[in-house]
């Protein structure tokens, strides 16, 4: 693990009661063994023995990482990953399988799977992969344009960021209650509020988060933008985006000891 990833991992753990993990396997012994290991390491652990039960848990609570058996009754592991991706975009799913054939890496990547691990499980490798998943920066995208959110989500996932999306103030508040974000992208015009309100919510809930204001109305909103930048917003990116510039801005804000 690189020094920057290690620093983010330490910061992440300091700001959370403990990383959360969902283990889904119809083999009770596998669930029990994995649960014991991660509980001993101070993870918050939940287990389920089939896909439908797992989906119910995911709808009720966010998790940082999911470990899913490939072959289960009802919903298989890949289908479960596909469903979860629609519900919890920041969750990092991994597939565990006892079958050498049947799940292709290409198909798994398309459903958002981070890694495929074979049974019997190499616990040292698994723990390293979970640590690496938790070290991925967590980014919140706040914008009411669903197409733009989907585009940004895909771009950030490609660069190994974990991503949450919010299109209204209440969803922002819910996300901030459940996670510690390293970067928040804030659209300045939302249906039920404006960027100023969201910025205040972020500063109250997570003062360490780096904030990027995004707008297609720079001239019209110049006084508000200047006020928020003076209040501590870290950067401004205007629509239509220069994608590379936006990604470079996020990377700069995430760099260790960034003064930007």
TILUMVO-29903 format. One record per residue (C-alpha): residue number from 1; residue in one letter; x negated, y negated, z. Coordinates in nm, 4 decimals, padded with zeros to 6 digits. Example, Ala and Ser with C-alpha at 12.3 -4.5 7.8 and 13.67 -1.06 7.14 Angstrom:
2
<r n="1" res="a" x="-01.2300" y="00.4500" z="00.7800"/>
<r n="2" res="s" x="-01.3670" y="00.1060" z="00.7140"/>
// end
This chain:
260
<r n="1" res="x" x="00.0000" y="00.0000" z="00.0000"/>
<r n="2" res="x" x="-00.1327" y="-00.3458" z="-00.0975"/>
<r n="3" res="x" x="-00.2029" y="-00.6117" z="00.1671"/>
<r n="4" res="x" x="00.0928" y="-00.8230" z="00.0479"/>
<r n="5" res="x" x="00.3296" y="-00.5264" z="00.0663"/>
<r n="6" res="x" x="00.2052" y="-00.4395" z="00.4139"/>
<r n="7" res="x" x="00.2624" y="-00.7964" z="00.5342"/>
<r n="8" res="x" x="00.6171" y="-00.7953" z="00.3969"/>
<r n="9" res="x" x="00.6781" y="-00.4555" z="00.5573"/>
<r n="10" res="x" x="00.5657" y="-00.5853" z="00.8988"/>
<r n="11" res="x" x="00.7766" y="-00.9000" z="00.8625"/>
<r n="12" res="x" x="01.0761" y="-00.6928" z="00.7572"/>
<r n="13" res="x" x="01.0507" y="-00.4620" z="01.0578"/>
<r n="14" res="x" x="01.0108" y="-00.7515" z="01.3005"/>
<r n="15" res="x" x="01.3351" y="-00.9044" z="01.1762"/>
<r n="16" res="x" x="01.5462" y="-00.5886" z="01.1871"/>
<r n="17" res="x" x="01.6536" y="-00.3623" z="01.4717"/>
<r n="18" res="x" x="01.5301" y="-00.0795" z="01.2521"/>
<r n="19" res="x" x="01.5549" y="00.0110" z="00.8832"/>
<r n="20" res="x" x="01.8698" y="00.2019" z="00.7951"/>
<r n="21" res="x" x="01.8775" y="00.5240" z="00.5967"/>
<r n="22" res="x" x="02.1605" y="00.7449" z="00.4701"/>
<r n="23" res="x" x="02.0818" y="01.1158" z="00.4252"/>
<r n="24" res="x" x="02.3258" y="01.3160" z="00.2117"/>
<r n="25" res="x" x="02.2847" y="01.6918" z="00.1762"/>
<r n="26" res="x" x="02.5221" y="01.9868" z="00.2039"/>
<r n="27" res="x" x="02.2419" y="02.1789" z="00.3762"/>
<r n="28" res="x" x="02.2983" y="02.1054" z="00.7449"/>
<r n="29" res="x" x="01.9427" y="02.2035" z="00.8422"/>
<r n="30" res="x" x="01.7926" y="01.9601" z="00.5897"/>
<r n="31" res="x" x="02.0117" y="01.6791" z="00.7196"/>
<r n="32" res="x" x="01.9251" y="01.7599" z="01.0792"/>
<r n="33" res="x" x="01.5501" y="01.7829" z="01.0169"/>
<r n="34" res="x" x="01.5333" y="01.4589" z="00.8198"/>
<r n="35" res="x" x="01.7559" y="01.2816" z="01.0701"/>
<r n="36" res="x" x="01.5315" y="01.3867" z="01.3592"/>
<r n="37" res="x" x="01.2162" y="01.2708" z="01.1800"/>
<r n="38" res="x" x="01.3497" y="00.9269" z="01.0878"/>
<r n="39" res="x" x="01.5215" y="00.8755" z="01.4227"/>
<r n="40" res="x" x="01.1893" y="00.9423" z="01.5970"/>
<r n="41" res="x" x="01.0408" y="00.6704" z="01.3745"/>
<r n="42" res="x" x="01.3057" y="00.4196" z="01.4944"/>
<r n="43" res="x" x="01.5186" y="00.4257" z="01.1816"/>
<r n="44" res="x" x="01.8936" y="00.3840" z="01.2012"/>
<r n="45" res="x" x="02.0093" y="00.7152" z="01.0521"/>
<r n="46" res="x" x="02.3457" y="00.8278" z="00.9183"/>
<r n="47" res="x" x="02.4163" y="01.1633" z="00.7535"/>
<r n="48" res="x" x="02.6842" y="01.2998" z="00.5220"/>
<r n="49" res="x" x="02.7298" y="01.6443" z="00.3723"/>
<r n="50" res="x" x="02.9066" y="01.5554" z="00.0488"/>
<r n="51" res="x" x="02.9266" y="01.2671" z="-00.1954"/>
<r n="52" res="x" x="03.2738" y="01.1464" z="-00.1045"/>
<r n="53" res="x" x="03.1870" y="01.1143" z="00.2632"/>
<r n="54" res="x" x="02.8691" y="00.9296" z="00.1646"/>
<r n="55" res="x" x="03.0646" y="00.6815" z="-00.0497"/>
<r n="56" res="x" x="03.2974" y="00.6117" z="00.2393"/>
<r n="57" res="x" x="03.0019" y="00.5333" z="00.4649"/>
<r n="58" res="x" x="02.8422" y="00.3091" z="00.2011"/>
<r n="59" res="x" x="03.1655" y="00.1146" z="00.1587"/>
<r n="60" res="x" x="03.1692" y="00.0501" z="00.5317"/>
<r n="61" res="x" x="02.8018" y="-00.0318" z="00.5914"/>
<r n="62" res="x" x="02.4888" y="-00.1319" z="00.3996"/>
<r n="63" res="x" x="02.1809" y="00.0926" z="00.4067"/>
<r n="64" res="x" x="01.8249" y="00.0193" z="00.3068"/>
<r n="65" res="x" x="01.7447" y="00.3634" z="00.1645"/>
<r n="66" res="x" x="01.9462" y="00.6668" z="00.0566"/>
<r n="67" res="x" x="01.8172" y="01.0254" z="00.0316"/>
<r n="68" res="x" x="02.0570" y="01.2323" z="-00.1793"/>
<r n="69" res="x" x="02.0573" y="01.6007" z="-00.2597"/>
<r n="70" res="x" x="02.0944" y="01.6589" z="-00.6340"/>
<r n="71" res="x" x="02.3415" y="01.9484" z="-00.6240"/>
<r n="72" res="x" x="02.6338" y="01.9053" z="-00.3857"/>
<r n="73" res="x" x="02.9995" y="02.0048" z="-00.3971"/>
<r n="74" res="x" x="03.2253" y="01.7448" z="-00.5582"/>
<r n="75" res="x" x="02.9931" y="01.4574" z="-00.6463"/>
<r n="76" res="x" x="02.6348" y="01.5363" z="-00.7453"/>
<r n="77" res="x" x="02.3431" y="01.3177" z="-00.6433"/>
<r n="78" res="x" x="02.3129" y="01.1232" z="-00.9699"/>
<r n="79" res="x" x="02.6832" y="01.0458" z="-00.9837"/>
<r n="80" res="x" x="02.6627" y="00.9334" z="-00.6233"/>
<r n="81" res="x" x="02.3742" y="00.6999" z="-00.7097"/>
<r n="82" res="x" x="02.5719" y="00.5574" z="-01.0002"/>
<r n="83" res="x" x="02.8716" y="00.4871" z="-00.7763"/>
<r n="84" res="x" x="02.6594" y="00.3367" z="-00.5003"/>
<r n="85" res="x" x="02.4842" y="00.1038" z="-00.7437"/>
<r n="86" res="x" x="02.8212" y="-00.0652" z="-00.8003"/>
<r n="87" res="x" x="02.8705" y="-00.1111" z="-00.4251"/>
<r n="88" res="x" x="02.5257" y="-00.1787" z="-00.2756"/>
<r n="89" res="x" x="02.2748" y="-00.3039" z="-00.5301"/>
<r n="90" res="x" x="02.0012" y="-00.3505" z="-00.2681"/>
<r n="91" res="x" x="02.0035" y="00.0108" z="-00.1492"/>
<r n="92" res="x" x="01.7079" y="00.2171" z="-00.2751"/>
<r n="93" res="x" x="01.8266" y="00.5700" z="-00.3661"/>
<r n="94" res="x" x="01.6022" y="00.8764" z="-00.3936"/>
<r n="95" res="x" x="01.6995" y="01.2219" z="-00.5177"/>
<r n="96" res="x" x="01.5914" y="01.5418" z="-00.3400"/>
<r n="97" res="x" x="01.6261" y="01.8606" z="-00.5414"/>
<r n="98" res="x" x="01.5410" y="02.2259" z="-00.5107"/>
<r n="99" res="x" x="01.5761" y="02.2742" z="-00.8873"/>
<r n="100" res="x" x="01.2893" y="02.2242" z="-01.1287"/>
<r n="101" res="x" x="01.5294" y="02.1560" z="-01.4158"/>
<r n="102" res="x" x="01.8604" y="01.9778" z="-01.4362"/>
<r n="103" res="x" x="01.7672" y="01.6205" z="-01.3508"/>
<r n="104" res="x" x="01.5580" y="01.4178" z="-01.5934"/>
<r n="105" res="x" x="01.3527" y="01.1214" z="-01.4830"/>
<r n="106" res="x" x="01.5000" y="00.9063" z="-01.7597"/>
<r n="107" res="x" x="01.8558" y="00.9840" z="-01.6546"/>
<r n="108" res="x" x="01.7684" y="00.9247" z="-01.2917"/>
<r n="109" res="x" x="01.6128" y="00.5846" z="-01.3629"/>
<r n="110" res="x" x="01.9241" y="00.4815" z="-01.5555"/>
<r n="111" res="x" x="02.1331" y="00.5347" z="-01.2420"/>
<r n="112" res="x" x="01.8932" y="00.3343" z="-01.0252"/>
<r n="113" res="x" x="01.7086" y="00.6277" z="-00.8671"/>
<r n="114" res="x" x="01.3713" y="00.5233" z="-00.7298"/>
<r n="115" res="x" x="01.2060" y="00.8670" z="-00.7033"/>
<r n="116" res="x" x="01.2813" y="01.2371" z="-00.7409"/>
<r n="117" res="x" x="01.1368" y="01.4669" z="-00.4728"/>
<r n="118" res="x" x="01.1269" y="01.8443" z="-00.4802"/>
<r n="119" res="x" x="01.2182" y="02.0838" z="-00.2028"/>
<r n="120" res="x" x="01.0523" y="02.1920" z="00.0166"/>
<r n="121" res="x" x="01.0017" y="01.8284" z="00.1063"/>
<r n="122" res="x" x="00.6535" y="01.6850" z="00.1399"/>
<r n="123" res="x" x="00.7276" y="01.4708" z="00.4450"/>
<r n="124" res="x" x="00.4111" y="01.2634" z="00.4225"/>
<r n="125" res="x" x="00.4939" y="01.1708" z="00.0634"/>
<r n="126" res="x" x="00.8568" y="01.1002" z="00.1525"/>
<r n="127" res="x" x="00.7623" y="00.8675" z="00.4380"/>
<r n="128" res="x" x="00.5171" y="00.6818" z="00.2133"/>
<r n="129" res="x" x="00.7878" y="00.6335" z="-00.0510"/>
<r n="130" res="x" x="01.0389" y="00.5092" z="00.2055"/>
<r n="131" res="x" x="00.7800" y="00.2662" z="00.3429"/>
<r n="132" res="x" x="00.7119" y="00.1403" z="-00.0087"/>
<r n="133" res="x" x="01.0864" y="00.0974" z="-00.0715"/>
<r n="134" res="x" x="01.1252" y="-00.1092" z="00.2454"/>
<r n="135" res="x" x="00.8303" y="-00.3262" z="00.1460"/>
<r n="136" res="x" x="01.0122" y="-00.4380" z="-00.1689"/>
<r n="137" res="x" x="01.1217" y="-00.8011" z="-00.1292"/>
<r n="138" res="x" x="01.4943" y="-00.8500" z="-00.0766"/>
<r n="139" res="x" x="01.6512" y="-01.1194" z="-00.2963"/>
<r n="140" res="x" x="02.0031" y="-01.2631" z="-00.2716"/>
<r n="141" res="x" x="02.1534" y="-01.4051" z="-00.5914"/>
<r n="142" res="x" x="02.4423" y="-01.6456" z="-00.5288"/>
<r n="143" res="x" x="02.6299" y="-01.7336" z="-00.8479"/>
<r n="144" res="x" x="02.9915" y="-01.7035" z="-00.9651"/>
<r n="145" res="x" x="02.8949" y="-01.6010" z="-01.3196"/>
<r n="146" res="x" x="02.9123" y="-01.2172" z="-01.3191"/>
<r n="147" res="x" x="02.7163" y="-01.1843" z="-01.6445"/>
<r n="148" res="x" x="02.4334" y="-01.4004" z="-01.5142"/>
<r n="149" res="x" x="02.4305" y="-01.2055" z="-01.1864"/>
<r n="150" res="x" x="02.4045" y="-00.8778" z="-01.3780"/>
<r n="151" res="x" x="02.1219" y="-01.0130" z="-01.5931"/>
<r n="152" res="x" x="01.9257" y="-01.1413" z="-01.2928"/>
<r n="153" res="x" x="01.9928" y="-00.8192" z="-01.1037"/>
<r n="154" res="x" x="01.8464" y="-00.6109" z="-01.3887"/>
<r n="155" res="x" x="01.5443" y="-00.8408" z="-01.4286"/>
<r n="156" res="x" x="01.4653" y="-00.8346" z="-01.0579"/>
<r n="157" res="x" x="01.5162" y="-00.4587" z="-01.0290"/>
<r n="158" res="x" x="01.2688" y="-00.4098" z="-01.3134"/>
<r n="159" res="x" x="01.0119" y="-00.5920" z="-01.1008"/>
<r n="160" res="x" x="01.0828" y="-00.3727" z="-00.7959"/>
<r n="161" res="x" x="01.2825" y="-00.6278" z="-00.6008"/>
<r n="162" res="x" x="01.5855" y="-00.5207" z="-00.4026"/>
<r n="163" res="x" x="01.8818" y="-00.7355" z="-00.4974"/>
<r n="164" res="x" x="02.2137" y="-00.8373" z="-00.3448"/>
<r n="165" res="x" x="02.4703" y="-01.0441" z="-00.5324"/>
<r n="166" res="x" x="02.7314" y="-01.2852" z="-00.3939"/>
<r n="167" res="x" x="02.9838" y="-01.4871" z="-00.5919"/>
<r n="168" res="x" x="03.1550" y="-01.6695" z="-00.3048"/>
<r n="169" res="x" x="03.0767" y="-01.8162" z="00.0359"/>
<r n="170" res="x" x="03.2306" y="-01.5337" z="00.2407"/>
<r n="171" res="x" x="03.0239" y="-01.2693" z="00.0635"/>
<r n="172" res="x" x="02.7128" y="-01.4783" z="00.1264"/>
<r n="173" res="x" x="02.7959" y="-01.4886" z="00.4970"/>
<r n="174" res="x" x="02.8523" y="-01.1116" z="00.5044"/>
<r n="175" res="x" x="02.5202" y="-01.0407" z="00.3330"/>
<r n="176" res="x" x="02.3325" y="-01.2747" z="00.5650"/>
<r n="177" res="x" x="02.4786" y="-01.0953" z="00.8647"/>
<r n="178" res="x" x="02.3648" y="-00.7540" z="00.7370"/>
<r n="179" res="x" x="02.0206" y="-00.8210" z="00.5876"/>
<r n="180" res="x" x="01.7087" y="-01.0345" z="00.6106"/>
<r n="181" res="x" x="01.6329" y="-01.1894" z="00.2713"/>
<r n="182" res="x" x="01.2959" y="-01.3139" z="00.1569"/>
<r n="183" res="x" x="01.4367" y="-01.5270" z="-00.1296"/>
<r n="184" res="x" x="01.7843" y="-01.6660" z="-00.1971"/>
<r n="185" res="x" x="01.8864" y="-01.8078" z="-00.5367"/>
<r n="186" res="x" x="02.1686" y="-02.0598" z="-00.4831"/>
<r n="187" res="x" x="02.3960" y="-02.1811" z="-00.7620"/>
<r n="188" res="x" x="02.5001" y="-02.5388" z="-00.6899"/>
<r n="189" res="x" x="02.8597" y="-02.4918" z="-00.8047"/>
<r n="190" res="x" x="03.0792" y="-02.2141" z="-00.6672"/>
<r n="191" res="x" x="03.4601" y="-02.1803" z="-00.6777"/>
<r n="192" res="x" x="03.5144" y="-02.2218" z="-00.3030"/>
<r n="193" res="x" x="03.2125" y="-02.4285" z="-00.1963"/>
<r n="194" res="x" x="02.8912" y="-02.5822" z="-00.3206"/>
<r n="195" res="x" x="02.5223" y="-02.5102" z="-00.2912"/>
<r n="196" res="x" x="02.4876" y="-02.7389" z="00.0107"/>
<r n="197" res="x" x="02.7163" y="-02.5194" z="00.2192"/>
<r n="198" res="x" x="02.5400" y="-02.1994" z="00.1120"/>
<r n="199" res="x" x="02.2007" y="-02.3580" z="00.1827"/>
<r n="200" res="x" x="02.3140" y="-02.4413" z="00.5385"/>
<r n="201" res="x" x="02.4394" y="-02.0851" z="00.5888"/>
<r n="202" res="x" x="02.1031" y="-01.9464" z="00.4797"/>
<r n="203" res="x" x="01.9043" y="-02.1830" z="00.7006"/>
<r n="204" res="x" x="02.1183" y="-02.0982" z="01.0030"/>
<r n="205" res="x" x="02.1129" y="-01.7207" z="00.9538"/>
<r n="206" res="x" x="01.7624" y="-01.6729" z="00.8167"/>
<r n="207" res="x" x="01.5376" y="-01.9811" z="00.8490"/>
<r n="208" res="x" x="01.2382" y="-01.7955" z="00.7021"/>
<r n="209" res="x" x="01.4100" y="-01.7266" z="00.3684"/>
<r n="210" res="x" x="01.2708" y="-01.9117" z="00.0686"/>
<r n="211" res="x" x="01.5465" y="-02.0872" z="-00.1284"/>
<r n="212" res="x" x="01.5702" y="-02.1655" z="-00.4989"/>
<r n="213" res="x" x="01.8417" y="-02.4060" z="-00.6162"/>
<r n="214" res="x" x="01.9870" y="-02.3220" z="-00.9586"/>
<r n="215" res="x" x="02.2096" y="-02.5506" z="-01.1654"/>
<r n="216" res="x" x="02.3166" y="-02.6487" z="-01.5120"/>
<r n="217" res="x" x="02.4001" y="-03.0020" z="-01.3938"/>
<r n="218" res="x" x="02.0675" y="-03.1467" z="-01.2907"/>
<r n="219" res="x" x="02.1413" y="-03.5102" z="-01.3802"/>
<r n="220" res="x" x="02.4907" y="-03.5079" z="-01.2318"/>
<r n="221" res="x" x="02.3751" y="-03.3447" z="-00.9078"/>
<r n="222" res="x" x="02.0440" y="-03.5287" z="-00.8744"/>
<r n="223" res="x" x="02.1231" y="-03.6904" z="-00.5338"/>
<r n="224" res="x" x="02.2378" y="-03.3591" z="-00.3823"/>
<r n="225" res="x" x="01.9420" y="-03.1683" z="-00.5251"/>
<r n="226" res="x" x="01.6968" y="-03.4255" z="-00.3914"/>
<r n="227" res="x" x="01.8586" y="-03.4121" z="-00.0472"/>
<r n="228" res="x" x="01.8356" y="-03.0312" z="-00.0298"/>
<r n="229" res="x" x="01.4766" y="-03.0274" z="-00.1538"/>
<r n="230" res="x" x="01.3891" y="-03.2818" z="00.1152"/>
<r n="231" res="x" x="01.5722" y="-03.0625" z="00.3681"/>
<r n="232" res="x" x="01.3500" y="-02.7650" z="00.2878"/>
<r n="233" res="x" x="01.4728" y="-02.5978" z="-00.0310"/>
<r n="234" res="x" x="01.1637" y="-02.4526" z="-00.1945"/>
<r n="235" res="x" x="01.2266" y="-02.4868" z="-00.5675"/>
<r n="236" res="x" x="01.4681" y="-02.5920" z="-00.8402"/>
<r n="237" res="x" x="01.5379" y="-02.3960" z="-01.1596"/>
<r n="238" res="x" x="01.7771" y="-02.5303" z="-01.4202"/>
<r n="239" res="x" x="02.0106" y="-02.3437" z="-01.6533"/>
<r n="240" res="x" x="01.9652" y="-02.2196" z="-01.9175"/>
<r n="241" res="x" x="01.6763" y="-02.0445" z="-01.7440"/>
<r n="242" res="x" x="01.3252" y="-02.0086" z="-01.8633"/>
<r n="243" res="x" x="01.3232" y="-01.6481" z="-01.7375"/>
<r n="244" res="x" x="00.9477" y="-01.6215" z="-01.7031"/>
<r n="245" res="x" x="00.9350" y="-01.9472" z="-01.5107"/>
<r n="246" res="x" x="01.2091" y="-01.8290" z="-01.2748"/>
<r n="247" res="x" x="01.0340" y="-01.4969" z="-01.2126"/>
<r n="248" res="x" x="00.7029" y="-01.6762" z="-01.1609"/>
<r n="249" res="x" x="00.8692" y="-01.9094" z="-00.9085"/>
<r n="250" res="x" x="01.0086" y="-01.6143" z="-00.7121"/>
<r n="251" res="x" x="00.6714" y="-01.4376" z="-00.7174"/>
<r n="252" res="x" x="00.4978" y="-01.7549" z="-00.5989"/>
<r n="253" res="x" x="00.7393" y="-01.7979" z="-00.3086"/>
<r n="254" res="x" x="00.6880" y="-01.4362" z="-00.2071"/>
<r n="255" res="x" x="00.3111" y="-01.4529" z="-00.2156"/>
<r n="256" res="x" x="00.1522" y="-01.4118" z="00.1308"/>
<r n="257" res="x" x="00.0870" y="-01.7440" z="00.3055"/>
<r n="258" res="x" x="00.2495" y="-01.9317" z="00.0201"/>
<r n="259" res="x" x="00.2516" y="-02.3036" z="00.0839"/>
<r n="260" res="x" x="00.4951" y="-02.3755" z="-00.1961"/>
// end
